[in-house]
Amino acid sequence: MTLSHFDASGQAHMVDVTDKDETDRVAIAEGKVIMAPETLALVEAGTARKGDVLGIARIAGIMATKRTADLIPLCHPLPISKVALELAPNADLPGVTITATVRTTGRTGVEMEALTAVSVAALTIYDMLKAAEKSMRIEGIRVLRKEGGKSGTYEAAP
């Protein structure tokens, strides 16, 4: 298997996507922030000291999506047409499950944008709640699904 971000001499480079077809692309990523039930109760009640944890994390994830090419060195800047983040409190974890859906029409996929959205939303949740609990864990960040492009559809195993 060859990695497209390295040239023939092994040097890192940005992949040339000039000859790729523009297609509709979508990526869905997820992650979890695991916390104590008492910390989750602060989120659900809206009583965390820094304010609306899920609302701020949602905005942070959206903002991060638009800055992915500034954060990941070999990512192409993309015209993002949709970013949606779902942040769902889950007593069974306990914690918050984050799901990001990103869409574009372009020559390269939006998996990195979806992963960045989830990562920054998770970090924001941690930041907003760290005064209540420093032992929270960010786990399971992964691509659930991607569509579009030459490689077609990918769906993660459950």
Secondary structure, DSSP 8 states (H G I E B T S, - for coil): ---TTB-TTS-B-----TTS--EEEEEEEEEEEE--HHHHHHHHHT--TTS-HHHHHHHHHHHHHHTHHHHSTT-----EEEEEEEEEEETTTTEEEEEEEEEEEESS--HHHHHHHHHHHHHHHHHHHTTT-TT-EEEEEEEEEEE-STT--EE---
